[in-house]
Amino acid sequence: MADFNFVDLGLKEYKACWDYQEEKLQETIAEKRSTGKPTSYNHFILVEHPHVYTLGKSGDEANMMANAEFLKKIEATYFKINRGGDITYHGPSQLVGYPIIDLEHYKIGVREYIEKMEDAIIATVAEFGIESGRKEGATGVWLQPDHKVRARKICAIGVRVSRYVTMHGFALNVNTDMRYYNYINPCGFASSAVTSIQQELGREVSMEEVKKIAMEKFNQAY
């Protein structure tokens, strides 16, 4: 079982949280350099962001369909960032997780790391009676992933790895305002292919309950 140091930052601006991630990443890398061996001390940041769109380094700007003036109108910001993946949305009532862990300590590669993250999210939403899985050729967690029309994404994943230490992570739609997906092609897919726990159940769920379950499932997955 993993021994994550979970930190819940509540609602925090995206850039401030990105800076915080970078700080913890560099601390972890510095510890590895000083000891000459992998580190077992891991950070796992849980957070919600004010409305923000982020574009990964390999993403297509054409998937951002709103201009700066419109973003201001809907009180959203936009950042080009250094993770993998395309464009995605973060906002209140969406659970975002940023694990900063040393893959060398777990003796796993990036693909297996992402798969374990997907496993943890699949197990989390299953606790709410939602069946989900992986979609061939795409990262993240999907409902009815093999259905040509009904496949819909409930959790986006995008990571960066530096000296085998991870940052960025996942965004699980809980009670998310899904209207904000109308202004992008999330991860290169149409906005209609996105969902949330609330949308699937037809009711709000407790964010604190989702956090608690997610922490348990991530500890088990790793």
N, C-alpha and C positions, 0 to 999 in steps of 0.2 A: 504493500500500500504506500502511496505517495505521502509525503509530509509537506504539504503546501502551506505557506504562510499567507492565508487569505486576508486581503485588505479590502474593505468595502468603503469606497470613496463617495457613495451617494450620487448626487447629481453634480457633475463637474464638467466645466468647459473642455472641449476636445483638445485644444492646443496645450493647456495646462497639464492634462492627463498624458498627452504624448510626451511632453518634456519629463514628466515623472517616470514614465516607462523607460525613456532613454537613460535617465539617472540610475535606475535600478539595473538596467542592462549593463551599463559601464561598471557598476559596482561588482556585479557578478563576474564579468570578464576580468576585472582587476584581481579579484580573489583567485580565479583560476591561474592567472599569470604568477601570482605571488607564491602559490602552493605547488604549482606545476602539476595539478591533478584536477579531475572534475569535482564540481561542488554539488552537495546534496541540499543546500539551502536554496529554496525556491520561493519566488514571489508569485502571487496569483491575485491580480487586481480585478475587483468587481466594481462596475460603475454604470451609471446612466448619463447620457449626454444631452444637452440642449440640442435642438434640431441642427443637424450637420450632415453634409455629404462629403464622402472621402473617395478619392480616385487613386487606385493602386498604380505602381510604376509602369505596369504593362497595360493599363487600361486605356480605353478609347474615350476621348473627351466628347465625342458625339453622343455618348450615352448620358451626358448631363444635358438635359433639355431645357433647363431654366437659366436665364441670364442673371447677371449680378443685381439688376434692379428688382427682378421678381424675387430673388432669394431674400433681399432685404424686406420685401413686403410680407413674406411668410416667416420672417424672423429666423432664417437659416443661414448657416455659413458653409464654406466650401474649401476643402484642402486637398492638395496633391501630396500624397504621402509615400513612404518607402516600403510598404508591404506589397505582397503579390496580390493578384486579383484585379477586378475592374471596379466600377463605381458601386457604392452602397450608401445606405442611409442609416444614421443613428439618431435616436431621439428619446424623450422621456418614456418610461414604461417599456423600454427595450433593455434586456439584460445583456450587457457587454462584458466579456471576460478577456483579460490580457495575462496569460501565463508567461512568466519570465523564468524559464527553466533550462537547465543544462542537459542537452540531449545525450552527451557523453556519459553522464551519470546513469541514465536509464539504458544506455547502450542501444539506442534506437535512432533511425534516420528520420528525415523530415516527413516522408510519406506515411510512415507508421505513426509518427506523432500526430499528424492530421487525422488519421483514421481513428486513433484513440480519442481525440477530441470529438469527432463525429459520434463515436460510440457513447460517449458520456452524454451528449445532447439527445441522442436517440433514447437512451435510458431515462433521461429527465422528463421528456415530453410523454413517455410511456406511462409515467406515474399519473398523468392526467387523462389517461385513456386514449392517447393519440398515437397511432401507429405511423412510424416514419422509417426512412432508410436513406441510402445513398443513390445518387443518380449518375449513371455512367457518363463519363466525360466532364463532370462538374463536381466541384467541392461543395461542402455544406450538407445540410440535412433537409430532406424533401419528404413531402407527403405524396403518395401514389407516384413515386419517381419514374415508374415505367409507363405511365399513361401519357399518351401523346398530347392530350388536351388538358387533363386535370392535374398534371404534375405541378406542384407549388412548393416554394421554398419557405421554410420556417426559420432557418438559421444560416447566416452567411459566415464564411470562414476565410480569413486572409492573414498570412503570417510573414514574418521576416526572421531570418536566422543569421546571426553574426558570431563566428567562432563557436558554433554549435549551441549558442544561447538564443532562445526564442524571444520574440516580442509580437505585439498585435495579437489577434486571436479570433474570437467569435462574437456574433451579434444575434441573440435569440429574441425573436418577436414575442412579447408576452401580452401586454395590453396596449400595444403600439398603435399610434394614429396612422393607419395605413394610407391615408390620403397623400402623405408625403412621398410615397413611392410613385405617384402619378407623374412626377416631374423628372424621372430618370428611367433608364432601362437597367434595373438592378442586376449587377454582375453580368451585364450583357443580355439579360432576358427581359421579356415584356413585364410591365408592372403587374399584370393580371396573374402572373405566376408566383406571387408572394402571399404569405398568409401569416397568422399569429395564433397563439394559444387561445386568446379571446375570440378571435374570428371563428375558429374551429368549434369551440364549445358553446358559443353564443352567450357568454358571460365573462365578466372580469374574474381574474384569479389573483391571489395574493403574491405580490412580488417577493415578499420575505420568504414565503413558502417555496417559490421557485428557486431562490438563491440557496436555501438550505438543501434542497434536493440536489441542485447542480453541484454544490460542494461535495456532497456525499458521492455522487456518481463520478466526478472527476478524480477523487481520491481512489475509488475502486478501479477506474479505467487505467490509471498509471501505476 
